[in-house]
Amino acid sequence: MSADSEFAFELRVCQWAERAWPPGSGRERPVIVARQLGTERRRWDTIVLECDPEGLRSRANFGAEALDSDLLHVVRHAPAEWTWYRDCLPDPGYPWQYVREAVHRAGDRGIVETRKRANRIELRRKWPYPEWVDRIVAIENKPDLDASAADALADQLQRDVALSLSDEAWVATDPTTEGGRPTRALLEDIPVEAGILTVDGAGVGDVIWRPRTLPVEDPGTIIEERPDGGAHDASAARFDYADPEWKADKRREIAERAYERGWRAYADTMRPDCRHFRLRGAEWGVEPYCDAKECVPTAAECRGGCPSFSPEPPVWRTKAWPIEGGPGKGIKRLLDRQRRRHRPGL
């Protein structure tokens, strides 16, 4: 399966998750869906955040942009009354000058109040930072799950299960056999803790195997290196432990990036200002489409260096086009409105 069809499948899974998660039951909590997020060691194709309704609305007080780790350190511990920042914020484990910079950034964004007294920077919270995410679900998208892909995927999922950074780990694939179910031979090596689902061309999901809930509040295991299992491989496995506090911080950071980006941010790394770029209606939703290549392009293909790239004529951006900035800007605004629709309170 080509790279562009893998990207199209990823968008299809995101649209399905936004519409139908959790599978097979009624929705009790709002969800936010994002793509291509994770840590330095691991990036997941699709992430589903199951959110606390009141917490999600309270999160909107801090704006649409993500809060990085430094800003989270400030807003989560900002006091109700004016206090010198070094008296109220926990020791970050790195120089305080960087904390001071984060306090200034938070003040500039209007998410805390700051003032200077006797050459000291004091801060006061405007709103308590909510614990707005109940569960994080990670989905690995493998539309063409052949034997080699299943083997590589098994190793990735074993590492995900050992670390247990997400509450659930899933594999999403295209229906590969008559009747719409992957063959047992392709799935036998996938960890039993991981769920398996298929999403067809119409965007309809079907659960093949339900996952186990992972112990996110317990210490996790980071598998750094493992033997390849060959007859002459006598090397030892190398691993490290992830404490629950580290995992909780990483989960907040992932959730913050998901809140800002969502899954429709693909237009930010493409060229919607090309005359060949458009949004096309599909059976499952809306997808980007290139009229020149007659396919759903990836970000690597849809760029300024593309031989078929043709910028919008200036007249499209002025008198002859009713959308300010031209159709490319209009596409970005449309996707942003759809993204914000799932973030109440913004």
C-alpha positions in Angstrom: 0.0 0.0 0.0 1.4 3.4 -1.0 2.4 6.1 1.5 -0.5 8.4 0.3 -3.1 5.6 1.0 -1.6 5.1 4.4 -2.1 8.8 5.1 -5.6 8.7 3.8 -6.3 5.7 6.1 -4.9 7.6 9.0 -7.4 10.5 8.4 -10.2 8.0 8.0 -9.4 6.4 11.4 -9.3 9.9 13.0 -12.6 10.8 11.5 -14.1 7.5 12.7 -12.8 7.9 16.2 -14.1 11.5 16.5 -17.5 10.3 15.4 -17.8 6.9 17.0 -15.4 6.5 20.0 -15.7 4.5 22.1 -16.5 1.6 19.7 -19.7 -0.4 20.4 -21.1 1.9 23.2 -22.7 5.3 23.6 -20.4 8.2 24.2 -20.3 9.3 27.8 -17.4 11.7 27.6 -16.3 14.2 24.9 -13.2 13.2 22.9 -10.4 15.0 21.2 -8.6 13.2 18.4 -5.1 14.0 17.2 -2.5 12.4 15.0 1.3 11.9 15.0 2.0 12.7 18.7 4.0 11.1 21.4 7.4 11.3 23.1 11.0 11.5 21.8 11.1 7.7 21.8 7.6 6.9 20.5 5.2 8.6 18.1 1.6 7.3 17.7 -0.4 7.6 14.6 -3.7 8.5 16.3 -4.4 9.6 19.8 -7.9 9.8 21.4 -8.4 11.8 24.6 -11.4 10.9 26.6 -12.1 14.1 28.5 -14.0 15.2 31.6 -16.7 17.6 30.3 -16.3 20.3 32.9 -12.5 20.0 32.9 -12.4 20.3 29.1 -14.5 23.5 29.3 -12.2 24.9 32.0 -9.1 24.1 29.9 -10.4 26.6 27.4 -9.6 29.4 29.8 -5.9 28.9 28.9 -6.4 29.4 25.2 -6.2 27.3 22.1 -2.4 27.0 22.1 -0.6 24.1 23.9 1.1 24.6 27.3 4.6 23.2 27.2 6.2 21.5 30.2 7.6 24.8 31.6 4.2 26.6 31.3 2.4 23.6 32.9 4.9 23.8 35.8 3.8 27.4 36.3 0.0 27.2 35.9 -0.4 24.0 37.8 1.3 25.4 40.9 0.4 29.1 40.7 -1.0 30.2 44.1 -4.3 31.8 44.8 -2.6 34.8 46.4 0.4 36.9 45.3 3.6 35.0 46.0 7.2 35.2 44.9 7.6 32.6 42.2 10.4 30.7 44.0 8.3 30.3 47.1 5.3 28.8 45.4 6.7 26.7 42.5 8.4 23.4 43.2 12.1 23.0 42.4 12.1 22.1 38.7 15.5 20.4 38.8 17.0 22.9 36.4 18.1 26.6 36.8 15.5 29.0 38.2 16.2 31.5 35.4 14.3 29.2 33.0 11.4 29.2 35.4 11.4 33.0 35.6 11.3 33.0 31.8 8.3 30.7 31.8 6.5 32.9 34.4 7.0 35.9 32.1 5.7 33.8 29.1 2.6 32.8 31.1 2.0 36.4 32.1 2.3 37.5 28.5 -0.2 34.9 27.4 -2.6 36.1 30.2 -2.9 32.7 31.9 -1.5 33.9 35.2 -1.1 37.3 36.8 2.3 38.7 37.4 3.8 41.8 39.1 7.2 43.0 40.3 7.7 44.0 43.9 11.1 44.8 45.5 12.8 43.4 42.4 11.0 40.1 42.8 8.5 38.6 40.3 5.3 37.5 42.0 2.5 35.6 40.5 -1.1 34.7 41.2 -3.3 32.2 39.3 -6.3 33.3 37.3 -7.9 29.8 37.1 -6.9 26.5 38.6 -5.5 24.2 35.9 -7.9 21.3 35.5 -7.1 17.6 35.2 -9.3 17.6 32.0 -8.2 14.2 30.5 -9.6 11.0 31.9 -8.0 8.5 29.5 -5.5 8.4 26.7 -6.0 5.9 23.9 -3.2 5.2 21.4 -3.9 3.7 18.0 -1.3 2.4 15.6 -2.6 2.5 12.0 -1.5 -0.3 9.7 -3.8 -0.5 6.7 -1.7 -3.2 4.9 -1.1 -5.6 7.8 1.1 -8.2 6.1 3.4 -10.6 7.9 6.4 -8.3 8.0 4.3 -5.3 9.2 2.7 -7.4 11.9 6.1 -8.6 13.1 7.5 -5.0 13.4 4.2 -3.8 15.0 4.4 -6.5 17.7 7.7 -5.1 19.0 6.3 -1.6 19.1 3.2 -2.7 20.9 5.2 -4.7 23.4 7.1 -1.6 24.3 3.9 0.4 24.6 2.4 -2.2 26.9 5.5 -2.3 29.1 5.7 1.5 29.4 1.9 1.8 29.8 1.9 5.6 29.1 -1.6 5.3 27.5 -4.6 3.7 29.0 -5.2 1.5 26.0 -3.2 0.5 22.9 -4.9 -0.4 19.6 -4.1 -1.5 16.1 -6.3 -0.2 13.3 -6.2 -2.0 9.9 -8.1 -2.3 6.7 -10.3 -5.5 6.4 -7.9 -8.0 4.8 -10.0 -11.1 4.3 -13.4 -11.9 3.0 -15.8 -11.1 5.9 -13.7 -8.1 7.0 -11.4 -9.7 9.6 -7.6 -10.0 9.6 -6.2 -13.5 9.4 -5.2 -15.1 12.7 -1.7 -15.7 11.3 -1.1 -12.0 11.0 -2.3 -11.2 14.5 -0.9 -14.0 16.6 2.2 -12.1 17.6 0.5 -8.9 18.7 0.3 -8.6 22.5 -2.9 -9.8 24.0 -3.2 -6.5 25.9 -3.6 -4.6 22.6 -6.9 -4.1 20.9 -7.5 -4.7 17.2 -10.1 -3.0 15.0 -10.8 -2.6 11.3 -11.9 0.6 9.6 -13.2 0.1 6.0 -13.4 2.5 3.1 -16.7 3.9 4.3 -15.3 4.8 7.6 -17.1 2.0 9.5 -15.1 0.5 12.4 -15.4 -3.1 13.7 -13.7 -4.3 16.9 -11.9 -7.6 16.4 -10.2 -7.8 19.9 -10.8 -5.6 22.9 -7.7 -4.4 24.8 -6.8 -4.6 28.4 -6.6 -1.4 30.4 -3.0 -0.6 31.1 -1.7 0.4 34.6 -0.9 4.1 33.8 -0.6 5.0 37.5 2.1 2.3 38.1 5.8 2.5 37.2 6.5 1.6 33.6 9.3 -0.2 31.9 11.2 1.5 29.1 12.7 -1.2 26.8 15.9 0.3 25.5 17.4 -2.7 23.8 16.5 -6.4 23.5 18.1 -9.5 21.9 17.0 -10.2 18.4 16.4 -13.8 19.4 18.8 -15.4 17.0 20.5 -18.7 17.8 23.8 -17.0 18.5 22.5 -13.9 20.2 23.6 -14.0 23.8 23.2 -10.3 24.5 21.2 -9.1 27.5 18.1 -6.9 27.3 18.5 -3.2 28.5 15.7 -1.4 30.1 14.9 1.5 32.5 12.0 2.4 34.7 9.6 5.3 34.3 8.1 6.5 37.6 4.4 7.4 37.8 5.2 11.2 38.2 7.2 11.2 34.9 4.4 9.4 33.1 1.7 11.8 34.5 3.8 14.8 33.2 4.2 13.2 29.8 0.5 12.5 29.5 -0.3 16.1 30.3 2.2 17.3 27.7 0.8 14.9 25.0 -2.8 16.0 25.9 -1.8 19.7 25.5 -0.3 19.2 22.1 -3.4 17.2 21.1 -5.6 20.0 22.3 -3.8 22.5 20.1 -3.3 20.5 16.9 -6.1 18.0 16.6 -6.0 15.8 13.6 -7.0 18.4 11.0 -3.7 20.2 11.3 -2.4 18.5 8.1 -3.0 21.7 6.2 -0.3 23.5 8.3 2.4 21.3 6.7 0.9 21.2 3.2 0.4 23.9 0.5 -3.3 24.6 0.4 -2.4 27.8 -1.5 -1.6 25.7 -4.5 -4.3 25.9 -7.2 -4.4 22.0 -7.4 -5.1 21.6 -3.7 -8.7 21.2 -2.5 -10.8 19.4 0.1 -12.8 16.5 -1.3 -15.8 14.9 0.1 -15.3 11.2 0.8 -17.7 8.5 2.0 -16.3 8.8 5.5 -15.8 12.6 5.6 -13.5 15.2 4.0 -10.0 14.7 2.9 -7.3 16.8 1.1 -6.9 16.1 -2.6 -4.4 17.0 -5.3 -6.0 17.4 -8.7 -2.6 17.4 -10.4 -1.6 14.0 -9.0 -5.1 12.7 -8.6 -4.5 11.4 -5.1 -4.6 12.2 -1.4 -1.1 13.7 -1.0 1.2 13.4 2.0 2.9 16.4 3.6 6.2 15.3 1.9 4.5 15.4 -1.5 2.4 18.6 -1.0 5.2 21.2 -0.7 6.7 24.1 -2.5 9.3 21.9 -4.2 6.6 19.8 -5.9 7.0 19.9 -9.7 3.2 20.5 -10.0 3.1 23.3 -7.4 1.2 26.2 -8.8 0.6 29.2 -6.5 -2.8 30.8 -6.4 -3.0 33.7 -8.7 -2.9 37.0 -6.8 -6.4 37.9 -8.1 -7.8 34.9 -6.1 -6.6 36.6 -3.0 -8.1 40.1 -3.8 -11.1 41.3 -5.7 -12.1 38.1 -7.5 -12.3 35.8 -4.5 -14.8 36.5 -1.7 -12.7 34.8 1.0 -10.0 37.1 2.5 -6.5 35.7 1.7 -7.6 33.3 -1.0 -9.0 29.7 -1.0 -5.9 28.3 0.7 -6.4 30.6 3.7 -10.1 29.7 3.6 -9.4 26.0 3.8 -7.2 26.6 6.9 -9.9 28.7 8.5 -12.5 26.0 7.8 -10.4 23.2 9.3 -9.7 25.4 12.3 -13.4 26.1 12.9 -14.0 22.3 12.8 -11.2 21.7 15.2 -12.4 24.4 17.7 -15.9 22.9 17.5 -14.7 20.0 19.7 -13.1 22.4 22.2 -16.0 24.0 24.1 -15.4 27.4 25.7 -12.9 28.7 23.1 
